[in-house]
Amino acid sequence: MDKQIAKSSLPLKKILIALSVLAAIALASWHLSNGSNSLQSSMTLNDISVATVEPRILRESISLRASAVPQQTVFLDLTDGGRVEERLVEQGSYVEKGDPLVQLSNTSLQLDLISREAQVTEQMNFLRNTQMTIETNRLNLQRDILDAEHQIQTLQRHIAQSEKLHAHSMVSEEELTGLRENLSYQQSVLDLARQRQETEEAIRELQLSQLEDSVDMLTRNLEFARQNVRNLLVRAPISGYLSEFNVETGESRAAGSRLGQIDLPERYKLVASIDEFYLNRVQLGMSASATIAGQTFDLKVDRIDSRVTNSQFQIEFNLTDDIRMTRGQSFNLTLHLEEGEQQRLAIPRGPFLQEGGGNFVYVLDEDSHRAVLTPVRLGRQTPEWVEVLEGVSAGTKIITSSYRDFQQADSIQLQQ
């Protein structure tokens, strides 16, 4: 026969304990989410860094990392492309102005030069032929004028003689009239020849001027083509160090491509990048200081590149010739954002600025048993100190180490 199995049940005491634990957990969760954010910690004073708020003589400045670059750089850009036939120098070499650097070849430029030479030769031959024709016409016209003048002189003499003979009835009136009409005709021919001479002279000068201008233009074009061919042998535009020279024999380079650059030797400048937050505060002429080769030099901002790239812009400092360095060398530099020094309430810089954003600090009580989150307002900064405008007074001790583990708790308990 079937046997009835009795149901097991938990003791009442265990059920009550479980309910109490769950209630405690729920209460703790509610306090954490809605109550005070107070943090009880076993952290000791040895685990944190503490500093005292005190008056300091401050001059607002920021620390930068600057790199040395040449003050003057000339880029080697091709006006016309071509094939690299020979590389004549190596990167990093010192070159004098006019030294050959690389030989290129360009068939199109060479054919263009030949074509322009032929055009100039043809045009000059045409100019010489035109000059010869014009000169021949001028001489022929001058001869016609001389013939007309000779005819007039001859007729005038015959008329004078005929008039004397006519007075003695030795020459008829008809013959004398014919001579006079012939004289009038020759004088008209002479006038027309002289008018033609003036007209042709003006036309001749204009035509020759136009032909000479055409020859001059073709000659300039020819010289330009010759210069393009000469430019296939790339020469150094200045004396300096060939800091970059990316050229390989046999490769083809397009017009406008950059072969490299030449740096003017022994004249350098420092270039530093600054966060765009300071874009409106940095001005030309601002002072800075840098330690180079163990010596501290006073510098001035000579140029501001206001273009923002990756949330930063660049400033430049020119250096005197007596400062020795090499291209690419880096230095620590301090840029002063104000001219004079003033006494201000300040605290040392520390990791707390990153986590707190400068909006609050943890202030220790008199016995250093407890640190309380306190809102503050910070002002000017130097590489070592930060000005305190509001929130704490002189003599107050604050935690300057990292706040990463505090999670912005309202207070922290400290053990001695």
Secondary structure, 3 states (H helix, E strand, C coil): CCCCCCCCCCCHHHHHHHHHHHHHHHHHHHHHHHCCCCECCCCEHHHCCEEECEEEEECCEEEEEEEEEECCEEEEECCCCEEEEEECCCCCCEECCCCEEEEEECHHHHHHHHHHHHHHHHHHHHHHHHHHHHHHHHHHHHHHHHHHHHHHHHHHHHHHHHHHHHHCCCCCHHHHHHHHHHHHHHHHHHHHHHHHHHHHHHHHHHHHHHHHHHHHHHHHHHHHHHHHHHCCEEECCCCEEEEEECCCCCCEECCCCEEEEEECCCCEEEEEEEEHHHCCCCCCCCEEEEEECCEEEEEECCEEEEEEECCEEEEEEECCCCCCCCCCCEEEEEEECCCCCEEEEEEECCCHHHHHCCCEEEEECCCCCEEEEEECEEEEECCCEEEEEECCCCCCEEECCCCCCCCCCCEEECEC
